[in-house]
Amino acid sequence: MATYLITSQEVKSNTSMGGNVDSDNIMHLIYDAQIMVLENILGTALYNKIVADFTSSSLAGDYLEMFTDYIKPVLWHSTYAAYLREANVLAKNGGVFTNTPEEATATPLENIQYVAKNAQSKADVYIERLTRYLCDKNVPEYDNAQANDYDIDPKIDITTISGWYLGRGYGKSRKTGAGTAYDEL
């Protein structure tokens, strides 16, 4: 069974998503953001530690700070961006349909893409802050090699679909632990 690190209500409360959006339409997107965005940032070992500590209610110290200040906002905004891209298309037994409520006008695709990119840009800001935090803290699950060849190594430079990247800045090299100026774009 999947572990969800945030709730659909948190997504609704921390983004401009309407409160009447059905949670069933959000939950799979939360899990997708955890696997496709968060695990790529943290690497499998740290991701698994966060999930295990969250499940056992034992997040503490740097892990709790990382979870509260960075991981949750990354997930809120990444989930909302994904919802915006998928919300108007429904796949049901009878086929695939565009969802247009009565007495409503379909929003032009350009407007949806603009709002989705804006939401993902917010996630990108928190991704950048999270990677800086990880480079500044001694987090063994992040700094050390992954246990298996098939595990995901942490990515220092994360590129999302927002189209914006503000550069890495300065911080500790994940591989050497030494202070390093990362290349700016």
N, C-alpha and C positions, 0 to 999 in steps of 0.2 A: 504494500500500500504506500502511496506517495505521501511524503511529508511536505506540507506547505508551510513555508517560513513566514508568510503574511496571509492575511485574510482578504476576502473580496471587499469587506467593509473598510479596511485600511486603504485599499486602492481608491475606493469612492471618496473617502474622507480626505485624502491627501493629493487628489488630482481634481480636475474639473469634470470627472465622470459623474453622471447623474445617479442619484441614490436609488432610483427605481430599476437600474440595470440588474437583471437576474444573475445571481451568483453563479449559476450553472454555466453562464456564458463567459465567465471570467476565470474560473478555477484552473482549467487546462492551460490558460495563458500564463498564470502564475508559475505553474510547474515548468512550462517551456522556458520562461525567463530564468528560472533557477538553473536549469540545465544548460541552456544555450548561451546565456550571458554570464551568470554568476560563477558557474563552475569553471568557465574559461578564464575568468579573472583570478579566482582563488587557487585553481588547481584542484585535483580530485581529493588529495589528502586533507587540505584545509576545508574544502566544501563538506566532506564527510564528517569532519570534526564539528563544524558549525551545526550541521543537521543533527548529529548525535547529541550534542550538548543542548540544543534547542528542544529536542524531543524529551530529554531527561530533565529539562528545566534547570540545567546547571551552567548556562552561559555566565561567565564572570570575567572580570578584569578587562584586558585588551580585547578579548573575544566579544564580550558584551558591548563594549564601546563601538567596536567595528560593526557589529550587528545593528545596533540602534542608530548610529550616526551615518552609516554608509550603505550597508547591505539593504536595509529596508527601503530607503529612498530609491536605490537602483532598481529594486523589484517593483515598487509602486509605479514609477514612470515608464519602465520598460513594458510592464503589463498593460498600462493604459495605451501606450503607443501601438502595441500589438492589437489591442481591442479595436482601436480606431481603424486600423487597416483591414480588420476582418468583420466588423460588426454588421455591415449591411448585406452580407452574403450568408444565406442559410442553406445548409445541406440537410435534406430530410429524405424520407423514404421515396417520395415522388420526384426527387431531383434536387437541383440547386436553384435557389431563388434569391432575388434581391429583396431585402426587407424594406418596405415603404409603408409606414403606418398611414391609416386613413387621415385625410385632411392635413397631410404633410407634404413638403416638397423635398425631393432628393437633393442632398448636398452635392455640389460639383466635386469631382474627384480631386481637383487641384486644392480645394479647401480642406478636404480630409487629409491629403498628403501634407499640407502645411501644418495642420494641428498635430499630426502624428510625428512629424519631424521636430516640432517644438517640444513635444513630450519626450522624445528620445534624446534631444539635446539636453534636457534637464537630467535625464539618466546619465548622459555622458559626463556632466559636471561631477556627479557623485562617483562615477567610475574613476575619473581622474583623481578625485580626493581619496578614494579607497586605495588606489594603487600607490599614491604618495604615503598614505598611512602605513601600508604594508611594507614599503621600503624603509620607513623610519623606525618601525617596531621590530622587535626580535620575535618573529612568529615562526617556530620551527617547521610547522607543516607547510609553510609557504617557502621558506628559505632552503629546505632540503629537497633532495630528489624525490620523485614520486615512487611509491612502492613497486609498481608494475609498469612494464613498457606500454600497456594499453591505457594507463591512467593519463589524465590530461595535465600537462605542465602548466603552471600559471603563466599567463600572458602579461607582459609588462605593457605593451602597446595594444590596446583594445580598439578596434574599429567597429563602430556600430553603423546602422543604416541611416543615421541622422545626416550624415554628410559633413559633420563638423568634427574637427580634431584640433585641440588647442596645444598640443605638444606635451612632452613629458616633464620638462623642468629638471629639478635637481632632486637627488635622493640617494639612497643606498642601493648599490647594485645587488640584485637578487642572487647572483651567482657568486660574487666575491665578498659582499658585505662592505666593501670600501665605498667611500663617497665618490660619486660619479656625476658628471654633468651629462645628461642624456641629450641626444641630438634633438633640436627643435625643428618642427616642420615650417 
